[in-house]
């Protein structure tokens, strides 16, 4: 007698097989979102797709369901359910089977059906399993949440509709973004005439603007229009703030926020206390007498009217004075703003000029931050120019010009010492300028920018301590001097290892407006320096015995003829080392000058 293992038994065996294993991310079965509210889903397009083997399904006939990567990415966690296309039943439908050992069945509480969640440590680029239902339940679709790592995931991605042939074909739904009335397009022909405007880029029509805001004073209210290009993402926000300076912080803002889940775009007031530090007001709509908003065709729009004397702290900005305009945007979550990025294109822009809300100025142009750029330029001078040249001279050129002196010092020391002093001074100035520009210690919302202030502090402390240790080395001897030498070596090693990554990370700060290709220029400089260093090491190794032989003959001659002046011998291969020095210095200086000019002009 033969028996067939039921789906229930299979599920129990799979659950027993993986008992005790902890999921990487705890995902709620109903909302398909992580239980942890600190994890924000990705806004860009999902790099994974789902494919179903048939457009129709039949009871007890398995469909092959495959989740695969579009760009070769690998995923860590996956949860997938089948849901009805219409009706109020959001529970999972049917049953999944046959995904081998990579996944386990996660039973959803208080609902029927099962989801699959990947739990092993091996990353996968695709996975295939089977789905079946014991009866017709109407048209369905597959919904999945997938994660690339603990912080990078996409939620509620869906498949094409799988049809129930006993039902009528589904009527195409009106897109969610069209449920609310569309907000009218901004007429930029009114800018500078009947309305004040600030737009980026300069002179753009609304459909070509990254950001645009207009304002018009009408009796006791101000009418404001806001618009932002969003790309193919939903749940976004745009903010329009008035500031007495060009820095984010201590600003009163007007927010246009999309809540895609409920199909609405709304306007509210908020206070920006600092970078990514938003304070929600007790009465976020106080003084707003009219509002409309929509998100359609990759563009978020809001139009609202707000009273000038509503009792808000925003009032005095609307009635009098001149203010810089701040515009920014980011990803929303449950109808609330989340932190914006600090990278290029993600930081808010601030107008160079100041505007009065009662006037009709048409302005453009983005404020630049010379103190911030100076920080980057000082870091480049310190760690791309001075430090490599100084280290090169001390490592390979101590005996290059044995009989020549400048101010009674050898040539290598004449170059080395100013370079190291410059590194010390430039690093102190770069440290000061960074924190003065940032207004103190600011923690970025994500890596690697979050690590930059910490790495900068570590490098700064090492640069301060190293000269003190070097003085102690000169003032001590014996075992104590050896210990100080070891400490100095460790500090120098830590400084050199951290300094370059610290510099490269700083280039990603969006407020600096540094072109992306500058990073590759600096990498090219470092590659040239590395090649020169390797060549010189090979050269010294090849000619070590000959140079030592010359040195020994020189020492012997001095001992035998102590009263005679005997010049020190020149090292073997001087021409090659001179060429290497020229190439190193030439490319370092020329490319660094180009980089500095571009950064200053950006």
N, C-alpha and C positions, 0 to 999 in steps of 0.2 A: 504494500500500500504506500503510495506517495503522498506527500503533503507539500503544500506551498506556504512559504513563510509570509505572513500577513504584513502589510505596511506598519501596523502598530508594533509588531515584534521587532521589525527592522529598526524602527525608531528607538525602541527600548535598548536594543543592542548597541546602537550608535551612541546613545546617551551614556550607557555603562562604559563603553570604550573610552570615552573622553571625560569621565568623571574626575573632578578635581582640577580640571584645566580652567584657567581664568581667561575670560575674553579680554582682548586688548582694549576695546572700547565698549562700554555698556550702552547699547542702543535700545530705545523704547520701541516696542513692537507696534504700537498704534500710530505714533507720530513719525516713526522712522527717523528720529533725530537722537543724537547723543543725550544721555541723561544729564551729563555735566553741562552746565550753562556757560562754562568758561571757554568752551571750544566753539569757534565760529566757523560755519561752513564756507567753502571756497566760492568766490563770485565768478571766476572764469569758467569757460565751458568744461564739462566733464570729459576726461580723456578715455573714458570707458563707454562701451555700448553694449546693448543687449539684443540678441537675435533669437527669434522663436521659429521653430521649424515649419510651422503652418499658420495660415491666416485664420483657420477654423479649428475648433476643438470638438471632440465627442466624448461622452462619458466613458471612463475606464480605458481610454486610449491615451497613452503617454505622449506628451509633446517634449521635444528636445529644446532646452533653454540654455543658451550660451552667453556668458558675460565675458567680454574680451577687451583688450586694450587697443586703442586707436593709434597711439604713438609709441608703443613699446613699453609703457609704464607698467609697474607691477603694483598689486594691491595687497593690503594686509588684512582687512576685515571687509566682510560683505554680508548684508542682510537683504533678503528679497522676499516679496509677498505678491500674491495675485489678488486683485481687487475688482469689484464690479465697476463697470463703466458708469452706470447710472444708479440713482437711488441713494438712500442715506446709510446704507450698510458699508462701512469702511473696514470691516473685518477681513482677514485673509481668507481666500477661497482655495479649495483643493489641497493637494498634498505634493510635496517634493520628495524625490527618492534618487538614489544612485549617484551620489557625488563622490563616491569612494572615501578615502581617508582624509581628504583635505578639509572637510567641513563637518559640522555637526548640526543636528536639528535643534532649534531653539523653540520650545513651546511657548506661544504667546498666551499670557494669562487672560482669562475671561473672554477669549475669542477662539473661534475654531480655525483650523488650518495651521500650517507651520511655516517658519522662515528658516533660511539656511544662513549660518554665520561661520566664516572662516576663522579657525582658531590656532592653527599650527604656526610655527615660527618661519616657515619657508614662504617667501613672497611668490605670488602667482601673477602671470599676465593674462590668463584666461582660465575659465572653469566651465564644465558642462554637467548638467544634471537633467532630471526628468520631472515633469509636472503632469498631474492628472486629476480629474474631478469625477466623483461617482454619479453626478447628475448634471444636467444643464442648469447654469445659474445666471444666464444672460451674458451679454458681451463683457469681456474682462480685459485687463491690461496688467502688466507686471511693473512693479515699483521697487526700486532698489536704492539702498544707501551703501556707499563704498568708501573705503579709506585707504590712502597711500601710506600713511603713518599715523602716529597718535594725534597729530594736530591738523593733518591735511585730509579733508574728506568732502564728499559731495552727497547731498541728501535728496531723496525723493526724485531720482531720475527715473524716467518711465519708458516703456516699450511702446511699439505700435499696438493698436487694438487687436485683440484676438476675438473673433466673432463666434457667436452662437447662431447657427444657421436656422434655428427654429424661431428666431426673433427677427423683427424688421431691422434693416440696416440703420445704424445710429445716425441721427441728424447732426451735421456738423455744428459744434457749439460756437457761440460768439466768444472770441478770445477774452480771457479774463481782464486784460488791460483795457478792453472796450466797454466793460460793464458800466463804468462811471463815464459821465460826459467828458469829452475831450476838451482840454483847455486850449484856448485859441493860440495860434502861433504869434510870436512876438514880432511886431513890425519895426524893424531896425531903421526904417525911413524916418521914424519919429525921433530918433536919437539926436539930441542937441537942439531940437526944435520945440516939441511939446513935452518931451520926457528926458530925464537924465539917464545915462547909460554907462555901464562898465562891461566890457566884453574882452574875451581872449579867444583867438588872436584878434589883433587890431583890425577894425573895419569889417569883421565877419558878419554874414547874414546869420540869423538864428540857427538854421539847420546846419551850418558849418562851424558854429561856435562850440568850443569846449565848455565854456561857462559864459552866461550873460545874465545881467540883472538890470532892470530899468525901474525908475521911480518917478512919480508925479504927485505933486502936492495939490489936493483938491479940498478947499475949505479947511475943515478941521481933521481931515484924514490924509494919509499918504497911500497911494496905490502902488503896489510893487509887483513886478513880473520877474520870475526866476526860471531859468532853463539850463539844463546840463545834459551833455551827451553821456550815455550810460553803457553803450555796447549791448550785447545780447544777454543781459542779466536783469534780474528783478530783485526786489527788496533793497532799494537804494535810498540814499538821502542826499540832499544838497543843503548847504547852509549859506546864508548871507548875513554878514556881521559888519558892524561899524566900530572902528577902532581908532584910538588917538595915537597909535604908532603902527609900525609895520610888522609887529610880532604877534603871534597867536597867544592870547591870554588877556584876562580882564576885559573881555569884549561881550557885548550883548548881541545875540544872534536871533535870526528868523530862520526856522528850519522847514524844509519841504521834505516830507518823509513818506515813503511808500510802504504800505502794509499789504503785500501781495496776497497773503493768506485770506484777507477779508476784502481784497479788491478795492482798496481805497488809497488815496493820496491826500494827506492832510498837512496843515500848516500849524506850527506851534512856536512859542518863544522859549529861549534857553539862555543860559549864561555860560560863557567859556572861561573857566577859571585859569586854565593853563593848557599846555599842549596835550591834547587828548583827555582833558579833564573837564567834562561837561556836567553842569549842575542843572537838574530839572527844576523848573519853577513850580510853585504851588498852584498857580493859575496860568497854565501854559498858553491859553487862548484869550487871555484878558485883553480887551481892546480891539480884537479882530472882529470886524462887523460883516465881512464877506470873505469867502475863500473858495477856491476851486483848484483842483489839481488832477493830473493824469500822467500816466506813463505809457507812451505809445511810440512805436517806430524808433526804438532805441533812444528815446529822449524823455527826461523827466521835466515836467512843467508845473509851476504853481503861480496862481494869481490871487492876491488878497489885498484887502484894505484894512488899515489899522488906524485907530484914533491917535491923535497927537497928545491928547491929555487924558489917557486912560488910567493914570496912576501907576504905570510901569516905570521901571528904571530906564527903559528904552525911550521914554517920551522926549527927554531933553535932546537926544541925538536926532530925533525926527524934527524938532522945532528949530534948533539953532546950532551953530558951530559947524566946523568943517572936520570931516572924518575920512580916514582911509577905509576903502571897501575890501572886505575879506570874503573870498568865495572858496568853497571846498565841497567835497563830497566823499561818500564812502558806502559801506554795506550796512543795511539796516537789519534788525532782528526783532521780530514781533512788534514792529511799528516803532522801534526805538533806535537811535543812532548807536553805532559801535565805533570803536577807534579807527581813525583813518591811518593809512600807512605813512611812513616817513620817507619812502623812496621817491625816485624821480617820477613825476606825474601824479603822485598821490597826496602830496602836501598841499594845503590850501594856498591860493595865490592872493597877494595883497597889492592893491593899487599903489602906484608911485605918487599920484596926485591925491589931494584931499577934495572931498565934495560936500556940498550942502544939499540936504534933502529937499529944500525948497527951490533949488535951481535946476537947470536942465543941461548940465555939463555932459559932454560925450567924451569919455576918457578910455584909455587902454594902457597897457604897459604893466609889467610885473616888477615889484620891488626886488632888488638884489641885496645881498648881505655881505658887504666887503670884509667885515670882521671874520665871518665864517670862511670866506674864500682865503683870507690871509692865513688862517689856521692850516688849511690844506697846503698852501704854497710853502709855509714854513716847514711842514712835515716833509715835503718833497725835497727841499733844500737840505734838510738834516739827514734824511735816511736814504735818499736816492743819489745825492751829490756828495755831501761832505763825508759821511760815514764810510761809504765804499772806497772813496779815494784815499782817505786816511788809513783805513785797514790795509789797502793794497800796498801803500808805501811801507808800512811797518812790517808786513809779512814777506815781501819779495825784493825790496829795494834798499835795505839797510847797507849793503855793501856795494851798491851800484856805482857810487861816485866816492871811492874810498879816500881820495886825497883832496877833495874839494870841500870848502866850508863857506857858510854864509852866516855872518855874525858869530863866528866860531862854533857854529852848529852844522852837523851834517845835513845834506840836502833833504834826505828823507824825513828828518825830524822837523825841518823848517816847514815842510808841507803837512806832516802828520799832526803836529801840535795845534796849529790854527784850525785844522779840520775838526779835531776833537773838541776844542773850545767852542767852535761854531755849533757843533751838534748839541752841546750843553746849553748854550744860550738860546738857540732856535727851539729846542724842545720845551724849555721853560715858557717861552713866549707862545708857542703853539698851544700848550696846556692852558695858559691863562686866556687866550683868545677864544678857545672852544667853550669854556664854561662861562665866560662873560657873554658870548653870543647866545648860549642856550639859557642864560639866566639861572644857572645852577645845574645840579645833577638832574638829568631827564632820562627816564628809562623808556626805551623804545618798546613797542608792543610785540616785536618778534625778532628772532635772530636773523642775520648776524649783527644788526644795528644795536640790539640790546647789549651785546658784548663790548661795543666800541668804547663807551666811557670807562668801563672797568679796565680794559686793556690799556687805555690811554693813561689811567692813573698808575697802573703797575709800571709801565715804561717810564713815566715821569719820576716815580720814586726811585727806580733803579738808576736813572741818569743822575739823580741827586746824590745817591749813596756811593756810586762808583768812584768819583774823585776823592771822597773821604777815605775809602778803602785803599786807594792808590797811595795816598799820603801816609797811611799807617804802614803800608808795605815798605816805604822808604825809611821809616823811622824805627823799624823793628828788624830783627834777624832771627835766625834759627827756626825753631818749630813754629813760633808765632807768625813769622813772616810766611812760612809755607801755608799756614791756615788762611791767612789773609789773601794769599795768591789764589787758593782754591775758591774762596768766597767771591773774589773779584771775577774769576773766570766764569762762575755760575751766573753771577749778575749780568755780565756782558753777554753770555749766551742767551739768557732769558730776554734781555733787551733786544738783541738782534732777531730772535725768533718772533717776538710779538710786534716789533715796530712796523715791519712791512705789512702784515695783515691789518694792523690798526690803520695804517695809511689807506690801504685799498678799501677797507670798509667805509671809511669816511667819504669816499667818492660816491657812495650810494645815497647819501643824504640828499633828498630832493630839493632842499632849500638852497643848495650850492649851484644847482642848474648846470652841473658839469656833464658834458657830452659823454655818452657811454664808451666811445672809442678811446677816451683818454686812459682808461684802465689798461687797454692793450698797448698803448704807447709805453706806459710805465712797466708793464710786463716785458716788453721788448728790451727796454733798458736793462732790466734785471737779468734777462737771458744773456745779453751781451756781456754783462759783468760776470755772470757765472761761467760763461765760456772762457773768458780771459783768465779767470781764476784757475780753472781746470788746466788750461794750457800752461800757465806759469808753474803750477804744481808739477806737472809732467816734466817741464823744462828743468826745474830745480832737481827733480829726482834723477833725470838723465845725466846732468852735469855735476852731481853732488861730489863724486869721487875726484873729478878733476879740480874742482874748486877747493876741496879740502887739501888736495895735494899742493896746490899753489899756496894755500894758507900755511901749511906746515913748513914749506920752504921759506916763506917770509918770516915766520916766527923763529926758525933756525938761524936765518941770516941776522936777525936782530940780536939774538943771543950771542952770536959769534962776533958781531961788529956793533957793540953798543954805542960807540961814539959816532958812527956813520948814520946819515939820514937815508933811510931806505924806504922808498914809496911803497905803499900797500899795493898788492897786485889787483888788477881789474878782474872781475869775475868772467868766466867763460859764457859766451852767448849774450853779450851786452846789447848787440844790435836787435836781436829778437825781443828782448825785454823792453827796449825802448819803443819798438813798434807796438807791443802790447799796451804799454802805458799810454801811448798816443791814441790808439784806438779806443781804449777805455775812457779816457778823459774827453776825447772829442765827441763820441756818441753820447756819453752821459750828459755833457754840458749842452750840446746842441738840442738833443731831444727834450731835455728838461726845460730848456728855455722855451721851446715850442709849447710844451704842456702848460707851463706857467702863464704864458701869454694867452692861451686859449681859456684857461680857468679865469684869469682876470677879466677877460672880455665877455665871458658867457653871461 
